[in-house]
Amino acid sequence: MTHGPNANQMIAGATLGIQPYVMPDESIARRCAHGAPPSGGVAMDAAFSSAAVTDIEPRYLPSACRPS
């Protein structure tokens, strides 16, 4: 997801990667940026990495999306 020009100027134009995972009960969970992958989930696209496409400084990310 790329933030538009109306976002806070610290993240405007920056990209936040969101990676979907299939959980054991077949529900969908998501990993955001550098956050931990959901426990027991299988990435829908193993070649994609939400961390690799995120170009927002960790301090501007929600706590669940920051590196641990």
PDBQT receptor file of N, H, CA, C and O in Angstrom, charges set to zero:
ATOM      1  N   MET A   1       0.848  -1.149   0.000  1.00  0.00    +0.000 N 
ATOM      2  CA  MET A   1       0.000   0.000   0.000  1.00  0.00    +0.000 C 
ATOM      3  C   MET A   1       0.904   1.225   0.000  1.00  0.00    +0.000 C 
ATOM      4  O   MET A   1       1.801   1.342   0.835  1.00  0.00    +0.000 OA
ATOM      5  N   THR A   2       0.669   2.122  -0.923  1.00  0.00    +0.000 N 
ATOM      6  H   THR A   2      -0.060   2.027  -1.601  1.00  0.00    +0.000 HD
ATOM      7  CA  THR A   2       1.425   3.370  -0.979  1.00  0.00    +0.000 C 
ATOM      8  C   THR A   2       0.560   4.493  -0.430  1.00  0.00    +0.000 C 
ATOM      9  O   THR A   2      -0.582   4.672  -0.851  1.00  0.00    +0.000 OA
ATOM     10  N   HIS A   3       1.102   5.233   0.497  1.00  0.00    +0.000 N 
ATOM     11  H   HIS A   3       2.030   5.087   0.840  1.00  0.00    +0.000 HD
ATOM     12  CA  HIS A   3       0.374   6.338   1.112  1.00  0.00    +0.000 C 
ATOM     13  C   HIS A   3       0.338   7.527   0.154  1.00  0.00    +0.000 C 
ATOM     14  O   HIS A   3       1.339   7.858  -0.482  1.00  0.00    +0.000 OA
ATOM     15  N   GLY A   4      -0.805   8.150   0.063  1.00  0.00    +0.000 N 
ATOM     16  H   GLY A   4      -1.618   7.882   0.579  1.00  0.00    +0.000 HD
ATOM     17  CA  GLY A   4      -0.998   9.275  -0.841  1.00  0.00    +0.000 C 
ATOM     18  C   GLY A   4      -0.509  10.589  -0.266  1.00  0.00    +0.000 C 
ATOM     19  O   GLY A   4       0.020  10.627   0.845  1.00  0.00    +0.000 OA
ATOM     20  N   PRO A   5      -0.686  11.670  -1.021  1.00  0.00    +0.000 N 
ATOM     21  CA  PRO A   5      -0.182  12.975  -0.625  1.00  0.00    +0.000 C 
ATOM     22  C   PRO A   5      -0.896  13.568   0.592  1.00  0.00    +0.000 C 
ATOM     23  O   PRO A   5      -0.385  14.512   1.195  1.00  0.00    +0.000 OA
ATOM     24  N   ASN A   6      -2.064  13.039   0.967  1.00  0.00    +0.000 N 
ATOM     25  H   ASN A   6      -2.480  12.272   0.477  1.00  0.00    +0.000 HD
ATOM     26  CA  ASN A   6      -2.779  13.559   2.131  1.00  0.00    +0.000 C 
ATOM     27  C   ASN A   6      -2.335  12.905   3.434  1.00  0.00    +0.000 C 
ATOM     28  O   ASN A   6      -2.790  13.300   4.507  1.00  0.00    +0.000 OA
ATOM     29  N   ALA A   7      -1.459  11.915   3.356  1.00  0.00    +0.000 N 
ATOM     30  H   ALA A   7      -1.090  11.594   2.484  1.00  0.00    +0.000 HD
ATOM     31  CA  ALA A   7      -0.931  11.270   4.563  1.00  0.00    +0.000 C 
ATOM     32  C   ALA A   7       0.045  12.231   5.246  1.00  0.00    +0.000 C 
ATOM     33  O   ALA A   7       0.475  13.225   4.660  1.00  0.00    +0.000 OA
ATOM     34  N   ASN A   8       0.378  11.917   6.477  1.00  0.00    +0.000 N 
ATOM     35  H   ASN A   8       0.029  11.110   6.953  1.00  0.00    +0.000 HD
ATOM     36  CA  ASN A   8       1.392  12.693   7.185  1.00  0.00    +0.000 C 
ATOM     37  C   ASN A   8       2.626  12.799   6.304  1.00  0.00    +0.000 C 
ATOM     38  O   ASN A   8       2.997  11.834   5.637  1.00  0.00    +0.000 OA
ATOM     39  N   GLN A   9       3.259  13.953   6.297  1.00  0.00    +0.000 N 
ATOM     40  H   GLN A   9       2.957  14.737   6.839  1.00  0.00    +0.000 HD
ATOM     41  CA  GLN A   9       4.402  14.165   5.397  1.00  0.00    +0.000 C 
ATOM     42  C   GLN A   9       5.557  13.199   5.643  1.00  0.00    +0.000 C 
ATOM     43  O   GLN A   9       6.394  13.018   4.759  1.00  0.00    +0.000 OA
ATOM     44  N   MET A  10       5.625  12.576   6.817  1.00  0.00    +0.000 N 
ATOM     45  H   MET A  10       4.945  12.723   7.535  1.00  0.00    +0.000 HD
ATOM     46  CA  MET A  10       6.705  11.631   7.111  1.00  0.00    +0.000 C 
ATOM     47  C   MET A  10       6.514  10.297   6.389  1.00  0.00    +0.000 C 
ATOM     48  O   MET A  10       7.466   9.530   6.244  1.00  0.00    +0.000 OA
ATOM     49  N   ILE A  11       5.276  10.014   5.932  1.00  0.00    +0.000 N 
ATOM     50  H   ILE A  11       4.503  10.637   6.050  1.00  0.00    +0.000 HD
ATOM     51  CA  ILE A  11       5.032   8.753   5.232  1.00  0.00    +0.000 C 
ATOM     52  C   ILE A  11       4.390   8.944   3.857  1.00  0.00    +0.000 C 
ATOM     53  O   ILE A  11       4.173   7.966   3.142  1.00  0.00    +0.000 OA
ATOM     54  N   ALA A  12       4.086  10.170   3.481  1.00  0.00    +0.000 N 
ATOM     55  H   ALA A  12       4.262  10.964   4.062  1.00  0.00    +0.000 HD
ATOM     56  CA  ALA A  12       3.456  10.427   2.179  1.00  0.00    +0.000 C 
ATOM     57  C   ALA A  12       4.348   9.879   1.060  1.00  0.00    +0.000 C 
ATOM     58  O   ALA A  12       5.545  10.162   1.017  1.00  0.00    +0.000 OA
ATOM     59  N   GLY A  13       3.764   9.106   0.171  1.00  0.00    +0.000 N 
ATOM     60  H   GLY A  13       2.791   8.876   0.206  1.00  0.00    +0.000 HD
ATOM     61  CA  GLY A  13       4.504   8.515  -0.939  1.00  0.00    +0.000 C 
ATOM     62  C   GLY A  13       5.268   7.255  -0.576  1.00  0.00    +0.000 C 
ATOM     63  O   GLY A  13       5.843   6.609  -1.452  1.00  0.00    +0.000 OA
ATOM     64  N   ALA A  14       5.283   6.892   0.707  1.00  0.00    +0.000 N 
ATOM     65  H   ALA A  14       4.815   7.417   1.418  1.00  0.00    +0.000 HD
ATOM     66  CA  ALA A  14       6.021   5.707   1.158  1.00  0.00    +0.000 C 
ATOM     67  C   ALA A  14       5.124   4.466   1.067  1.00  0.00    +0.000 C 
ATOM     68  O   ALA A  14       3.898   4.568   1.023  1.00  0.00    +0.000 OA
ATOM     69  N   THR A  15       5.768   3.292   1.039  1.00  0.00    +0.000 N 
ATOM     70  H   THR A  15       6.764   3.209   1.074  1.00  0.00    +0.000 HD
ATOM     71  CA  THR A  15       5.058   2.026   0.876  1.00  0.00    +0.000 C 
ATOM     72  C   THR A  15       5.084   1.205   2.156  1.00  0.00    +0.000 C 
ATOM     73  O   THR A  15       6.119   1.073   2.809  1.00  0.00    +0.000 OA
ATOM     74  N   LEU A  16       3.920   0.654   2.501  1.00  0.00    +0.000 N 
ATOM     75  H   LEU A  16       3.079   0.761   1.970  1.00  0.00    +0.000 HD
ATOM     76  CA  LEU A  16       3.777  -0.262   3.627  1.00  0.00    +0.000 C 
ATOM     77  C   LEU A  16       3.414  -1.621   3.055  1.00  0.00    +0.000 C 
ATOM     78  O   LEU A  16       2.355  -1.775   2.447  1.00  0.00    +0.000 OA
ATOM     79  N   GLY A  17       4.284  -2.610   3.243  1.00  0.00    +0.000 N 
ATOM     80  H   GLY A  17       5.144  -2.484   3.737  1.00  0.00    +0.000 HD
ATOM     81  CA  GLY A  17       4.015  -3.955   2.738  1.00  0.00    +0.000 C 
ATOM     82  C   GLY A  17       3.103  -4.729   3.665  1.00  0.00    +0.000 C 
ATOM     83  O   GLY A  17       3.290  -4.723   4.881  1.00  0.00    +0.000 OA
ATOM     84  N   ILE A  18       2.112  -5.399   3.085  1.00  0.00    +0.000 N 
ATOM     85  H   ILE A  18       1.961  -5.404   2.097  1.00  0.00    +0.000 HD
ATOM     86  CA  ILE A  18       1.193  -6.249   3.841  1.00  0.00    +0.000 C 
ATOM     87  C   ILE A  18       1.163  -7.602   3.141  1.00  0.00    +0.000 C 
ATOM     88  O   ILE A  18       0.847  -7.695   1.955  1.00  0.00    +0.000 OA
ATOM     89  N   GLN A  19       1.494  -8.645   3.891  1.00  0.00    +0.000 N 
ATOM     90  H   GLN A  19       1.750  -8.569   4.854  1.00  0.00    +0.000 HD
ATOM     91  CA  GLN A  19       1.620  -9.992   3.337  1.00  0.00    +0.000 C 
ATOM     92  C   GLN A  19       0.543 -10.910   3.913  1.00  0.00    +0.000 C 
ATOM     93  O   GLN A  19       0.483 -11.083   5.130  1.00  0.00    +0.000 OA
ATOM     94  N   PRO A  20      -0.315 -11.509   3.066  1.00  0.00    +0.000 N 
ATOM     95  CA  PRO A  20      -1.354 -12.406   3.565  1.00  0.00    +0.000 C 
ATOM     96  C   PRO A  20      -0.833 -13.816   3.865  1.00  0.00    +0.000 C 
ATOM     97  O   PRO A  20       0.050 -14.333   3.180  1.00  0.00    +0.000 OA
ATOM     98  N   TYR A  21      -1.399 -14.407   4.889  1.00  0.00    +0.000 N 
ATOM     99  H   TYR A  21      -2.116 -13.987   5.445  1.00  0.00    +0.000 HD
ATOM    100  CA  TYR A  21      -1.085 -15.777   5.306  1.00  0.00    +0.000 C 
ATOM    101  C   TYR A  21      -2.380 -16.563   5.447  1.00  0.00    +0.000 C 
ATOM    102  O   TYR A  21      -3.399 -16.019   5.870  1.00  0.00    +0.000 OA
ATOM    103  N   VAL A  22      -2.339 -17.846   5.092  1.00  0.00    +0.000 N 
ATOM    104  H   VAL A  22      -1.511 -18.288   4.748  1.00  0.00    +0.000 HD
ATOM    105  CA  VAL A  22      -3.469 -18.745   5.318  1.00  0.00    +0.000 C 
ATOM    106  C   VAL A  22      -3.208 -19.464   6.639  1.00  0.00    +0.000 C 
ATOM    107  O   VAL A  22      -2.157 -20.069   6.846  1.00  0.00    +0.000 OA
ATOM    108  N   MET A  23      -4.190 -19.379   7.515  1.00  0.00    +0.000 N 
ATOM    109  H   MET A  23      -5.045 -18.887   7.347  1.00  0.00    +0.000 HD
ATOM    110  CA  MET A  23      -4.065 -19.983   8.829  1.00  0.00    +0.000 C 
ATOM    111  C   MET A  23      -4.598 -21.426   8.793  1.00  0.00    +0.000 C 
ATOM    112  O   MET A  23      -5.302 -21.789   7.851  1.00  0.00    +0.000 OA
ATOM    113  N   PRO A  24      -4.276 -22.253   9.802  1.00  0.00    +0.000 N 
ATOM    114  CA  PRO A  24      -4.732 -23.646   9.820  1.00  0.00    +0.000 C 
ATOM    115  C   PRO A  24      -6.254 -23.810   9.676  1.00  0.00    +0.000 C 
ATOM    116  O   PRO A  24      -6.718 -24.809   9.125  1.00  0.00    +0.000 OA
ATOM    117  N   ASP A  25      -7.029 -22.837  10.168  1.00  0.00    +0.000 N 
ATOM    118  H   ASP A  25      -6.652 -22.025  10.616  1.00  0.00    +0.000 HD
ATOM    119  CA  ASP A  25      -8.489 -22.920  10.046  1.00  0.00    +0.000 C 
ATOM    120  C   ASP A  25      -8.998 -22.311   8.732  1.00  0.00    +0.000 C 
ATOM    121  O   ASP A  25     -10.198 -22.101   8.557  1.00  0.00    +0.000 OA
ATOM    122  N   GLU A  26      -8.061 -22.030   7.812  1.00  0.00    +0.000 N 
ATOM    123  H   GLU A  26      -7.086 -22.200   7.955  1.00  0.00    +0.000 HD
ATOM    124  CA  GLU A  26      -8.322 -21.468   6.490  1.00  0.00    +0.000 C 
ATOM    125  C   GLU A  26      -8.746 -20.002   6.506  1.00  0.00    +0.000 C 
ATOM    126  O   GLU A  26      -9.191 -19.480   5.484  1.00  0.00    +0.000 OA
ATOM    127  N   SER A  27      -8.615 -19.330   7.654  1.00  0.00    +0.000 N 
ATOM    128  H   SER A  27      -8.253 -19.754   8.484  1.00  0.00    +0.000 HD
ATOM    129  CA  SER A  27      -8.844 -17.889   7.703  1.00  0.00    +0.000 C 
ATOM    130  C   SER A  27      -7.589 -17.196   7.165  1.00  0.00    +0.000 C 
ATOM    131  O   SER A  27      -6.558 -17.834   6.955  1.00  0.00    +0.000 OA
ATOM    132  N   ILE A  28      -7.691 -15.911   6.950  1.00  0.00    +0.000 N 
ATOM    133  H   ILE A  28      -8.529 -15.393   7.121  1.00  0.00    +0.000 HD
ATOM    134  CA  ILE A  28      -6.569 -15.132   6.432  1.00  0.00    +0.000 C 
ATOM    135  C   ILE A  28      -6.069 -14.200   7.527  1.00  0.00    +0.000 C 
ATOM    136  O   ILE A  28      -6.858 -13.515   8.178  1.00  0.00    +0.000 OA
ATOM    137  N   ALA A  29      -4.771 -14.178   7.724  1.00  0.00    +0.000 N 
ATOM    138  H   ALA A  29      -4.130 -14.734   7.195  1.00  0.00    +0.000 HD
ATOM    139  CA  ALA A  29      -4.115 -13.245   8.634  1.00  0.00    +0.000 C 
ATOM    140  C   ALA A  29      -3.084 -12.484   7.817  1.00  0.00    +0.000 C 
ATOM    141  O   ALA A  29      -2.696 -12.922   6.734  1.00  0.00    +0.000 OA
ATOM    142  N   ARG A  30      -2.644 -11.354   8.330  1.00  0.00    +0.000 N 
ATOM    143  H   ARG A  30      -2.960 -10.997   9.209  1.00  0.00    +0.000 HD
ATOM    144  CA  ARG A  30      -1.693 -10.538   7.580  1.00  0.00    +0.000 C 
ATOM    145  C   ARG A  30      -0.479 -10.185   8.420  1.00  0.00    +0.000 C 
ATOM    146  O   ARG A  30      -0.558  -9.994   9.633  1.00  0.00    +0.000 OA
ATOM    147  N   ARG A  31       0.627 -10.109   7.736  1.00  0.00    +0.000 N 
ATOM    148  H   ARG A  31       0.691 -10.265   6.750  1.00  0.00    +0.000 HD
ATOM    149  CA  ARG A  31       1.868  -9.614   8.335  1.00  0.00    +0.000 C 
ATOM    150  C   ARG A  31       2.089  -8.230   7.750  1.00  0.00    +0.000 C 
ATOM    151  O   ARG A  31       1.995  -8.032   6.539  1.00  0.00    +0.000 OA
ATOM    152  N   CYS A  32       2.374  -7.307   8.595  1.00  0.00    +0.000 N 
ATOM    153  H   CYS A  32       2.451  -7.468   9.579  1.00  0.00    +0.000 HD
ATOM    154  CA  CYS A  32       2.571  -5.923   8.176  1.00  0.00    +0.000 C 
ATOM    155  C   CYS A  32       4.047  -5.560   8.307  1.00  0.00    +0.000 C 
ATOM    156  O   CYS A  32       4.638  -5.733   9.372  1.00  0.00    +0.000 OA
ATOM    157  N   ALA A  33       4.631  -5.067   7.246  1.00  0.00    +0.000 N 
ATOM    158  H   ALA A  33       4.151  -4.926   6.381  1.00  0.00    +0.000 HD
ATOM    159  CA  ALA A  33       6.011  -4.562   7.228  1.00  0.00    +0.000 C 
ATOM    160  C   ALA A  33       6.999  -5.548   7.844  1.00  0.00    +0.000 C 
ATOM    161  O   ALA A  33       7.199  -6.645   7.321  1.00  0.00    +0.000 OA
ATOM    162  N   HIS A  34       7.614  -5.152   8.958  1.00  0.00    +0.000 N 
ATOM    163  H   HIS A  34       7.451  -4.261   9.382  1.00  0.00    +0.000 HD
ATOM    164  CA  HIS A  34       8.660  -5.946   9.608  1.00  0.00    +0.000 C 
ATOM    165  C   HIS A  34       8.125  -6.777  10.769  1.00  0.00    +0.000 C 
ATOM    166  O   HIS A  34       8.903  -7.420  11.473  1.00  0.00    +0.000 OA
ATOM    167  N   GLY A  35       6.819  -6.776  10.979  1.00  0.00    +0.000 N 
ATOM    168  H   GLY A  35       6.187  -6.253  10.407  1.00  0.00    +0.000 HD
ATOM    169  CA  GLY A  35       6.214  -7.513  12.093  1.00  0.00    +0.000 C 
ATOM    170  C   GLY A  35       6.427  -9.010  11.958  1.00  0.00    +0.000 C 
ATOM    171  O   GLY A  35       6.791  -9.513  10.896  1.00  0.00    +0.000 OA
ATOM    172  N   ALA A  36       6.194  -9.698  13.043  1.00  0.00    +0.000 N 
ATOM    173  H   ALA A  36       5.898  -9.289  13.906  1.00  0.00    +0.000 HD
ATOM    174  CA  ALA A  36       6.345 -11.157  13.050  1.00  0.00    +0.000 C 
ATOM    175  C   ALA A  36       5.245 -11.808  12.214  1.00  0.00    +0.000 C 
ATOM    176  O   ALA A  36       4.102 -11.352  12.231  1.00  0.00    +0.000 OA
ATOM    177  N   PRO A  37       5.585 -12.868  11.486  1.00  0.00    +0.000 N 
ATOM    178  CA  PRO A  37       4.540 -13.595  10.754  1.00  0.00    +0.000 C 
ATOM    179  C   PRO A  37       3.581 -14.260  11.734  1.00  0.00    +0.000 C 
ATOM    180  O   PRO A  37       3.978 -14.614  12.844  1.00  0.00    +0.000 OA
ATOM    181  N   PRO A  38       2.320 -14.435  11.333  1.00  0.00    +0.000 N 
ATOM    182  CA  PRO A  38       1.367 -15.074  12.240  1.00  0.00    +0.000 C 
ATOM    183  C   PRO A  38       1.759 -16.524  12.520  1.00  0.00    +0.000 C 
ATOM    184  O   PRO A  38       2.123 -17.266  11.608  1.00  0.00    +0.000 OA
ATOM    185  N   SER A  39       1.681 -16.908  13.766  1.00  0.00    +0.000 N 
ATOM    186  H   SER A  39       1.385 -16.305  14.506  1.00  0.00    +0.000 HD
ATOM    187  CA  SER A  39       2.058 -18.256  14.187  1.00  0.00    +0.000 C 
ATOM    188  C   SER A  39       1.159 -19.296  13.526  1.00  0.00    +0.000 C 
ATOM    189  O   SER A  39      -0.065 -19.213  13.620  1.00  0.00    +0.000 OA
ATOM    190  N   GLY A  40       1.767 -20.273  12.860  1.00  0.00    +0.000 N 
ATOM    191  H   GLY A  40       2.762 -20.340  12.785  1.00  0.00    +0.000 HD
ATOM    192  CA  GLY A  40       1.034 -21.344  12.211  1.00  0.00    +0.000 C 
ATOM    193  C   GLY A  40       0.553 -21.013  10.818  1.00  0.00    +0.000 C 
ATOM    194  O   GLY A  40      -0.009 -21.871  10.136  1.00  0.00    +0.000 OA
ATOM    195  N   GLY A  41       0.765 -19.778  10.380  1.00  0.00    +0.000 N 
ATOM    196  H   GLY A  41       1.222 -19.081  10.933  1.00  0.00    +0.000 HD
ATOM    197  CA  GLY A  41       0.300 -19.373   9.060  1.00  0.00    +0.000 C 
ATOM    198  C   GLY A  41       1.288 -19.742   7.960  1.00  0.00    +0.000 C 
ATOM    199  O   GLY A  41       2.484 -19.899   8.206  1.00  0.00    +0.000 OA
ATOM    200  N   VAL A  42       0.766 -19.878   6.743  1.00  0.00    +0.000 N 
ATOM    201  H   VAL A  42      -0.206 -19.751   6.544  1.00  0.00    +0.000 HD
ATOM    202  CA  VAL A  42       1.580 -20.165   5.561  1.00  0.00    +0.000 C 
ATOM    203  C   VAL A  42       1.401 -18.996   4.603  1.00  0.00    +0.000 C 
ATOM    204  O   VAL A  42       0.278 -18.649   4.237  1.00  0.00    +0.000 OA
ATOM    205  N   ALA A  43       2.516 -18.390   4.199  1.00  0.00    +0.000 N 
ATOM    206  H   ALA A  43       3.428 -18.672   4.497  1.00  0.00    +0.000 HD
ATOM    207  CA  ALA A  43       2.459 -17.235   3.295  1.00  0.00    +0.000 C 
ATOM    208  C   ALA A  43       1.795 -17.623   1.983  1.00  0.00    +0.000 C 
ATOM    209  O   ALA A  43       2.098 -18.670   1.411  1.00  0.00    +0.000 OA
ATOM    210  N   MET A  44       0.891 -16.778   1.510  1.00  0.00    +0.000 N 
ATOM    211  H   MET A  44       0.645 -15.928   1.975  1.00  0.00    +0.000 HD
ATOM    212  CA  MET A  44       0.213 -17.046   0.231  1.00  0.00    +0.000 C 
ATOM    213  C   MET A  44       1.193 -16.944  -0.931  1.00  0.00    +0.000 C 
ATOM    214  O   MET A  44       1.041 -17.642  -1.933  1.00  0.00    +0.000 OA
ATOM    215  N   ASP A  45       2.178 -16.096  -0.808  1.00  0.00    +0.000 N 
ATOM    216  H   ASP A  45       2.302 -15.529   0.007  1.00  0.00    +0.000 HD
ATOM    217  CA  ASP A  45       3.204 -15.941  -1.840  1.00  0.00    +0.000 C 
ATOM    218  C   ASP A  45       4.547 -15.903  -1.132  1.00  0.00    +0.000 C 
ATOM    219  O   ASP A  45       4.969 -14.850  -0.655  1.00  0.00    +0.000 OA
ATOM    220  N   ALA A  46       5.208 -17.023  -1.062  1.00  0.00    +0.000 N 
ATOM    221  H   ALA A  46       4.864 -17.879  -1.449  1.00  0.00    +0.000 HD
ATOM    222  CA  ALA A  46       6.467 -17.135  -0.323  1.00  0.00    +0.000 C 
ATOM    223  C   ALA A  46       7.572 -16.266  -0.918  1.00  0.00    +0.000 C 
ATOM    224  O   ALA A  46       8.542 -15.951  -0.228  1.00  0.00    +0.000 OA
ATOM    225  N   ALA A  47       7.444 -15.878  -2.174  1.00  0.00    +0.000 N 
ATOM    226  H   ALA A  47       6.656 -16.135  -2.734  1.00  0.00    +0.000 HD
ATOM    227  CA  ALA A  47       8.471 -15.046  -2.806  1.00  0.00    +0.000 C 
ATOM    228  C   ALA A  47       8.334 -13.576  -2.420  1.00  0.00    +0.000 C 
ATOM    229  O   ALA A  47       9.274 -12.802  -2.600  1.00  0.00    +0.000 OA
ATOM    230  N   PHE A  48       7.173 -13.182  -1.889  1.00  0.00    +0.000 N 
ATOM    231  H   PHE A  48       6.410 -13.811  -1.743  1.00  0.00    +0.000 HD
ATOM    232  CA  PHE A  48       6.927 -11.795  -1.495  1.00  0.00    +0.000 C 
ATOM    233  C   PHE A  48       7.339 -11.600  -0.046  1.00  0.00    +0.000 C 
ATOM    234  O   PHE A  48       7.147 -12.493   0.779  1.00  0.00    +0.000 OA
ATOM    235  N   SER A  49       7.898 -10.454   0.267  1.00  0.00    +0.000 N 
ATOM    236  H   SER A  49       8.053  -9.729  -0.404  1.00  0.00    +0.000 HD
ATOM    237  CA  SER A  49       8.255 -10.132   1.642  1.00  0.00    +0.000 C 
ATOM    238  C   SER A  49       7.750  -8.737   1.969  1.00  0.00    +0.000 C 
ATOM    239  O   SER A  49       8.161  -7.759   1.345  1.00  0.00    +0.000 OA
ATOM    240  N   SER A  50       6.857  -8.648   2.951  1.00  0.00    +0.000 N 
ATOM    241  H   SER A  50       6.524  -9.443   3.458  1.00  0.00    +0.000 HD
ATOM    242  CA  SER A  50       6.329  -7.338   3.336  1.00  0.00    +0.000 C 
ATOM    243  C   SER A  50       7.440  -6.425   3.833  1.00  0.00    +0.000 C 
ATOM    244  O   SER A  50       7.375  -5.211   3.641  1.00  0.00    +0.000 OA
ATOM    245  N   ALA A  51       8.459  -6.994   4.471  1.00  0.00    +0.000 N 
ATOM    246  H   ALA A  51       8.512  -7.980   4.627  1.00  0.00    +0.000 HD
ATOM    247  CA  ALA A  51       9.577  -6.194   4.963  1.00  0.00    +0.000 C 
ATOM    248  C   ALA A  51      10.398  -5.616   3.813  1.00  0.00    +0.000 C 
ATOM    249  O   ALA A  51      10.882  -4.487   3.893  1.00  0.00    +0.000 OA
ATOM    250  N   ALA A  52      10.551  -6.390   2.755  1.00  0.00    +0.000 N 
ATOM    251  H   ALA A  52      10.158  -7.307   2.690  1.00  0.00    +0.000 HD
ATOM    252  CA  ALA A  52      11.386  -5.947   1.630  1.00  0.00    +0.000 C 
ATOM    253  C   ALA A  52      10.779  -4.772   0.882  1.00  0.00    +0.000 C 
ATOM    254  O   ALA A  52      11.520  -3.949   0.343  1.00  0.00    +0.000 OA
ATOM    255  N   VAL A  53       9.463  -4.666   0.830  1.00  0.00    +0.000 N 
ATOM    256  H   VAL A  53       8.862  -5.334   1.268  1.00  0.00    +0.000 HD
ATOM    257  CA  VAL A  53       8.841  -3.578   0.072  1.00  0.00    +0.000 C 
ATOM    258  C   VAL A  53       8.515  -2.360   0.932  1.00  0.00    +0.000 C 
ATOM    259  O   VAL A  53       8.191  -1.299   0.397  1.00  0.00    +0.000 OA
ATOM    260  N   THR A  54       8.595  -2.495   2.237  1.00  0.00    +0.000 N 
ATOM    261  H   THR A  54       8.858  -3.356   2.671  1.00  0.00    +0.000 HD
ATOM    262  CA  THR A  54       8.285  -1.379   3.135  1.00  0.00    +0.000 C 
ATOM    263  C   THR A  54       9.453  -0.407   3.175  1.00  0.00    +0.000 C 
ATOM    264  O   THR A  54      10.587  -0.789   3.465  1.00  0.00    +0.000 OA
ATOM    265  N   ASP A  55       9.158   0.856   2.880  1.00  0.00    +0.000 N 
ATOM    266  H   ASP A  55       8.237   1.166   2.645  1.00  0.00    +0.000 HD
ATOM    267  CA  ASP A  55      10.230   1.859   2.928  1.00  0.00    +0.000 C 
ATOM    268  C   ASP A  55       9.914   2.991   3.917  1.00  0.00    +0.000 C 
ATOM    269  O   ASP A  55      10.407   4.110   3.774  1.00  0.00    +0.000 OA
ATOM    270  N   ILE A  56       9.098   2.685   4.904  1.00  0.00    +0.000 N 
ATOM    271  H   ILE A  56       8.697   1.777   5.020  1.00  0.00    +0.000 HD
ATOM    272  CA  ILE A  56       8.777   3.628   5.971  1.00  0.00    +0.000 C 
ATOM    273  C   ILE A  56       9.718   3.346   7.138  1.00  0.00    +0.000 C 
ATOM    274  O   ILE A  56       9.943   2.190   7.498  1.00  0.00    +0.000 OA
ATOM    275  N   GLU A  57      10.262   4.398   7.718  1.00  0.00    +0.000 N 
ATOM    276  H   GLU A  57      10.080   5.336   7.425  1.00  0.00    +0.000 HD
ATOM    277  CA  GLU A  57      11.135   4.213   8.876  1.00  0.00    +0.000 C 
ATOM    278  C   GLU A  57      10.349   3.513   9.993  1.00  0.00    +0.000 C 
ATOM    279  O   GLU A  57       9.198   3.868  10.250  1.00  0.00    +0.000 OA
ATOM    280  N   PRO A  58      10.954   2.531  10.653  1.00  0.00    +0.000 N 
ATOM    281  CA  PRO A  58      10.240   1.781  11.689  1.00  0.00    +0.000 C 
ATOM    282  C   PRO A  58       9.578   2.651  12.754  1.00  0.00    +0.000 C 
ATOM    283  O   PRO A  58       8.526   2.276  13.272  1.00  0.00    +0.000 OA
ATOM    284  N   ARG A  59      10.146   3.775  13.089  1.00  0.00    +0.000 N 
ATOM    285  H   ARG A  59      11.001   4.080  12.668  1.00  0.00    +0.000 HD
ATOM    286  CA  ARG A  59       9.549   4.612  14.139  1.00  0.00    +0.000 C 
ATOM    287  C   ARG A  59       8.188   5.181  13.737  1.00  0.00    +0.000 C 
ATOM    288  O   ARG A  59       7.422   5.612  14.599  1.00  0.00    +0.000 OA
ATOM    289  N   TYR A  60       7.879   5.186  12.443  1.00  0.00    +0.000 N 
ATOM    290  H   TYR A  60       8.501   4.836  11.743  1.00  0.00    +0.000 HD
ATOM    291  CA  TYR A  60       6.586   5.689  11.979  1.00  0.00    +0.000 C 
ATOM    292  C   TYR A  60       5.574   4.565  11.730  1.00  0.00    +0.000 C 
ATOM    293  O   TYR A  60       4.441   4.833  11.330  1.00  0.00    +0.000 OA
ATOM    294  N   LEU A  61       5.964   3.341  11.960  1.00  0.00    +0.000 N 
ATOM    295  H   LEU A  61       6.885   3.123  12.285  1.00  0.00    +0.000 HD
ATOM    296  CA  LEU A  61       5.077   2.193  11.759  1.00  0.00    +0.000 C 
ATOM    297  C   LEU A  61       4.289   1.903  13.035  1.00  0.00    +0.000 C 
ATOM    298  O   LEU A  61       4.759   2.212  14.130  1.00  0.00    +0.000 OA
ATOM    299  N   PRO A  62       3.096   1.313  12.909  1.00  0.00    +0.000 N 
ATOM    300  CA  PRO A  62       2.397   0.823  14.101  1.00  0.00    +0.000 C 
ATOM    301  C   PRO A  62       3.290  -0.196  14.826  1.00  0.00    +0.000 C 
ATOM    302  O   PRO A  62       4.117  -0.848  14.189  1.00  0.00    +0.000 OA
ATOM    303  N   SER A  63       3.137  -0.335  16.111  1.00  0.00    +0.000 N 
ATOM    304  H   SER A  63       2.465   0.195  16.629  1.00  0.00    +0.000 HD
ATOM    305  CA  SER A  63       4.026  -1.215  16.883  1.00  0.00    +0.000 C 
ATOM    306  C   SER A  63       4.018  -2.649  16.363  1.00  0.00    +0.000 C 
ATOM    307  O   SER A  63       5.058  -3.308  16.404  1.00  0.00    +0.000 OA
ATOM    308  N   ALA A  64       2.884  -3.161  15.873  1.00  0.00    +0.000 N 
ATOM    309  H   ALA A  64       2.040  -2.626  15.839  1.00  0.00    +0.000 HD
ATOM    310  CA  ALA A  64       2.813  -4.523  15.365  1.00  0.00    +0.000 C 
ATOM    311  C   ALA A  64       3.580  -4.704  14.053  1.00  0.00    +0.000 C 
ATOM    312  O   ALA A  64       3.814  -5.834  13.624  1.00  0.00    +0.000 OA
ATOM    313  N   CYS A  65       3.966  -3.616  13.425  1.00  0.00    +0.000 N 
ATOM    314  H   CYS A  65       3.776  -2.698  13.774  1.00  0.00    +0.000 HD
ATOM    315  CA  CYS A  65       4.660  -3.671  12.127  1.00  0.00    +0.000 C 
ATOM    316  C   CYS A  65       6.158  -3.403  12.243  1.00  0.00    +0.000 C 
ATOM    317  O   CYS A  65       6.874  -3.430  11.242  1.00  0.00    +0.000 OA
ATOM    318  N   ARG A  66       6.624  -3.149  13.437  1.00  0.00    +0.000 N 
ATOM    319  H   ARG A  66       6.043  -3.127  14.250  1.00  0.00    +0.000 HD
ATOM    320  CA  ARG A  66       8.043  -2.832  13.644  1.00  0.00    +0.000 C 
ATOM    321  C   ARG A  66       8.863  -4.100  13.809  1.00  0.00    +0.000 C 
ATOM    322  O   ARG A  66       8.344  -5.145  14.201  1.00  0.00    +0.000 OA
ATOM    323  N   PRO A  67      10.175  -3.993  13.498  1.00  0.00    +0.000 N 
ATOM    324  CA  PRO A  67      11.052  -5.145  13.735  1.00  0.00    +0.000 C 
ATOM    325  C   PRO A  67      11.108  -5.454  15.234  1.00  0.00    +0.000 C 
ATOM    326  O   PRO A  67      11.031  -4.553  16.070  1.00  0.00    +0.000 OA
ATOM    327  N   SER A  68      11.242  -6.716  15.551  1.00  0.00    +0.000 N 
ATOM    328  H   SER A  68      11.305  -7.448  14.872  1.00  0.00    +0.000 HD
ATOM    329  CA  SER A  68      11.317  -7.072  16.990  1.00  0.00    +0.000 C 
ATOM    330  C   SER A  68      12.724  -7.012  17.493  1.00  0.00    +0.000 C 
ATOM    331  O   SER A  68      12.971  -7.279  18.669  1.00  0.00    +0.000 OA
TER     332      SER A  68
